[in-house]
Amino acid sequence: MRGVHVDPRALTARAGGGATWGDYNYATHAYGLASTGGIVSTTGVGGLTLNGGIGYLTRGQGLSIDCPASAEVVTADGQVRTASAEENPDLFWAIRGGGGNFGVVTSFEFNVRPVKDAYVGLFFYELEHAGDLLRFFRDWIRDAPREYGAFPAFRVAPPLPFVPEDRHGDTFCVAIVHWTGPMDEGEKAMQPFRDLAPRVAEMCDVWPYPQLNGAFDGLFPKGIRSYWKGAYVMELTDEAIEAHPAHGPHAPDASSTMHLYPINGAAHDLSPSDTAFAYRSATYAAVILSAWQDPALDVERRQWVRDYYDAISPHSERGGYLGFMAEDDADKVEDNFAGNYPRLTEVKRAYDPGNLFRLNQNIVP
Ligand SMILES: Cc1cc2nc3c(=O)[nH]c(=O)nc-3n(C[C@H](O)[C@H](O)[C@H](O)COP(=O)(O)OP(=O)(O)OC[C@H]3O[C@@H](n4cnc5c(N)ncnc54)[C@H](O)[C@@H]3O)c2cc1C
């Protein structure tokens, strides 16, 4: 069920429930079209969209759940239903952010828009500039044109050709920036990230959108062990910023990082109660994640994530993004849905009263 059918006249793409974003991009890019997926192209269209979907195109097109026109859902009673604004609108509301709680989505129909290439900038700064980067990002991203996407991160430098060889394996604070406006304005669009601090390494170029969406794929091969924590941030105060440099620089390897994704631009065009995704009013979604191969590292890697999360949580909301929850976050489900939780339990009772779909961030009917 990985097929993707694009209708370039209607500007829609229908993706099977098992498609990855890589499958989706491959089909839509042929027409110079795209809709919001995540940061990694090996993730599924199904799970990521049901969680909400935060990605490169969020500021321009909204969350992944803001792009669907409809979905085909097999509910717990075995019925095949269409969920859309016109048919089963309560189910359509709930699957846009409510996770896998309401049925098996056999296909999604998305509205797609012209996005062919992105002007991409990767900027590596010395760790002493972490505070400068986070403060600049906070002030700049608030009103930046919607053609921009960007997020700061802490990252161990992989052996990339544009990173000086003697700095491979060192940790940096990094800005990942992209521009989907006119490509001839891309070079100028990167300038603010050059001005903010000296760069140890920098790469700026035009990439086809699927290349951008797949840039981190190699860091998360299939079967890798992982642990995550996520937090929504309403306001990135100076105190919140100070919590990062104590932990981010200790990221143990290139597959361990903190990304601070902006939730603004088109994501703010809807209100928190318009879809099940309750935290549109947040300004950022932070994710702290570690991925590793060797089971002997389980305790150490989880501890790095937990310690980092503990440091930022006093400056964050109680709820976090559903897609960034670890298996020990089951007690946070209600917090993650905030004011939308009561309505979600009602829809759950209507479509899955026996809680057939419970191996997830579970909404108890
Ligand atoms: C490497 C990596 C990077 C990520 N980056 C991002 C990101 O940039 N943005 C973001 O928003 N999230 C991101 N996530 C989190 C992502 O939203 C969740 O991990 C999501 O569950 C992935 O869905 P999947 O279909 O790939 O996974 P699966 O393991 O296949 O599914 C996870 C769960 O989703 C539900 N589900 C999946 N497909 C369906 C379907 N068709 N019908 C009904 N239920 C379904 C089920 O409950 C299932 O147990 C990332 C995850 C990983 C592993």
The ligand as an SDF file (V2000), in Angstrom:
LIG
                    3D

 53 58  0  0  0  0  0  0  0  0999 V2000
   13.9390    9.1180   12.1590 C   0  0  0  0  0  0  0  0  0  0  0  0
   12.6470    9.7920   12.5320 C   0  0  0  0  0  0  0  0  0  0  0  0
   12.4480   11.1240   12.2090 C   0  0  0  0  0  0  0  0  0  0  0  0
   11.2420   11.7570   12.5300 C   0  0  0  0  0  0  0  0  0  0  0  0
   11.0410   13.0540   12.1710 N   0  0  0  0  0  0  0  0  0  0  0  0
    9.8350   13.6200   12.3410 C   0  0  0  0  0  0  0  0  0  0  0  0
    9.5430   14.9080   11.8330 C   0  0  0  0  0  0  0  0  0  0  0  0
   10.3790   15.5550   11.2250 O   0  0  0  0  0  0  0  0  0  0  0  0
    8.3100   15.4150   12.0000 N   0  0  0  0  0  0  0  0  0  0  0  0
    7.3250   14.7220   12.6410 C   0  0  0  0  0  0  0  0  0  0  0  0
    6.2140   15.2300   12.7190 O   0  0  0  0  0  0  0  0  0  0  0  0
    7.5720   13.5160   13.1810 N   0  0  0  0  0  0  0  0  0  0  0  0
    8.7940   12.9430   13.0320 C   0  0  0  0  0  0  0  0  0  0  0  0
    9.0530   11.6970   13.5480 N   0  0  0  0  0  0  0  0  0  0  0  0
    8.0600   11.1000   14.4260 C   0  0  0  0  0  0  0  0  0  0  0  0
    6.9850   10.4130   13.6140 C   0  0  0  0  0  0  0  0  0  0  0  0
    5.8690   11.3100   13.5290 O   0  0  0  0  0  0  0  0  0  0  0  0
    6.5380    9.1400   14.3390 C   0  0  0  0  0  0  0  0  0  0  0  0
    7.6370    8.3050   14.6140 O   0  0  0  0  0  0  0  0  0  0  0  0
    5.5100    8.3960   13.4970 C   0  0  0  0  0  0  0  0  0  0  0  0
    4.8830    7.4480   14.3210 O   0  0  0  0  0  0  0  0  0  0  0  0
    6.1330    7.7010   12.3230 C   0  0  0  0  0  0  0  0  0  0  0  0
    5.1570    7.0310   11.6100 O   0  0  0  0  0  0  0  0  0  0  0  0
    5.5010    5.7430   10.7140 P   0  0  0  0  0  0  0  0  0  0  0  0
    4.2920    5.4930    9.8610 O   0  0  0  0  0  0  0  0  0  0  0  0
    6.8260    5.9510   10.0600 O   0  0  0  0  0  0  0  0  0  0  0  0
    5.7740    4.6460   11.8300 O   0  0  0  0  0  0  0  0  0  0  0  0
    5.0850    3.2640   12.1550 P   0  0  0  0  0  0  0  0  0  0  0  0
    5.9550    2.6660   13.2110 O   0  0  0  0  0  0  0  0  0  0  0  0
    4.7880    2.4990   10.9270 O   0  0  0  0  0  0  0  0  0  0  0  0
    3.7300    3.7210   12.8030 O   0  0  0  0  0  0  0  0  0  0  0  0
    3.6840    4.2920   14.0740 C   0  0  0  0  0  0  0  0  0  0  0  0
    2.2540    4.2790   14.5470 C   0  0  0  0  0  0  0  0  0  0  0  0
    1.4880    5.1760   13.7440 O   0  0  0  0  0  0  0  0  0  0  0  0
    0.2000    4.6330   13.4940 C   0  0  0  0  0  0  0  0  0  0  0  0
    0.0720    4.4440   12.0490 N   0  0  0  0  0  0  0  0  0  0  0  0
    1.0260    4.4350   11.0970 C   0  0  0  0  0  0  0  0  0  0  0  0
    0.4700    4.3210    9.8780 N   0  0  0  0  0  0  0  0  0  0  0  0
   -0.8530    4.2240   10.0580 C   0  0  0  0  0  0  0  0  0  0  0  0
   -1.9750    4.0950    9.1950 C   0  0  0  0  0  0  0  0  0  0  0  0
   -1.8380    4.0280    7.8750 N   0  0  0  0  0  0  0  0  0  0  0  0
   -3.2120    4.0310    9.7560 N   0  0  0  0  0  0  0  0  0  0  0  0
   -3.3750    4.1000   11.1000 C   0  0  0  0  0  0  0  0  0  0  0  0
   -2.3570    4.2140   11.9760 N   0  0  0  0  0  0  0  0  0  0  0  0
   -1.1170    4.2920   11.4470 C   0  0  0  0  0  0  0  0  0  0  0  0
    0.1180    3.3610   14.2930 C   0  0  0  0  0  0  0  0  0  0  0  0
   -0.4100    3.6730   15.5720 O   0  0  0  0  0  0  0  0  0  0  0  0
    1.5540    2.9310   14.4130 C   0  0  0  0  0  0  0  0  0  0  0  0
    1.7930    2.1310   15.5440 O   0  0  0  0  0  0  0  0  0  0  0  0
   10.2380   11.0390   13.2140 C   0  0  0  0  0  0  0  0  0  0  0  0
   10.4570    9.6990   13.5310 C   0  0  0  0  0  0  0  0  0  0  0  0
   11.6330    9.0600   13.1780 C   0  0  0  0  0  0  0  0  0  0  0  0
   11.8140    7.6110   13.5270 C   0  0  0  0  0  0  0  0  0  0  0  0
  1  2  1  0
  2  3  1  0
  2 52  2  0
  3  4  2  0
  4  5  1  0
  4 50  1  0
  5  6  2  0
  6  7  1  0
  6 13  1  0
  7  8  2  0
  7  9  1  0
  9 10  1  0
 10 11  2  0
 10 12  1  0
 12 13  2  0
 13 14  1  0
 14 15  1  0
 14 50  1  0
 15 16  1  0
 16 17  1  0
 16 18  1  0
 18 19  1  0
 18 20  1  0
 20 21  1  0
 20 22  1  0
 22 23  1  0
 23 24  1  0
 24 25  2  0
 24 26  1  0
 24 27  1  0
 27 28  1  0
 28 29  2  0
 28 30  1  0
 28 31  1  0
 31 32  1  0
 32 33  1  0
 33 34  1  0
 33 48  1  0
 34 35  1  0
 35 36  1  0
 35 46  1  0
 36 37  1  0
 36 45  1  0
 37 38  2  0
 38 39  1  0
 39 40  1  0
 39 45  2  0
 40 41  1  0
 40 42  2  0
 42 43  1  0
 43 44  2  0
 44 45  1  0
 46 47  1  0
 46 48  1  0
 48 49  1  0
 50 51  2  0
 51 52  1  0
 52 53  1  0
M  END
$$$$
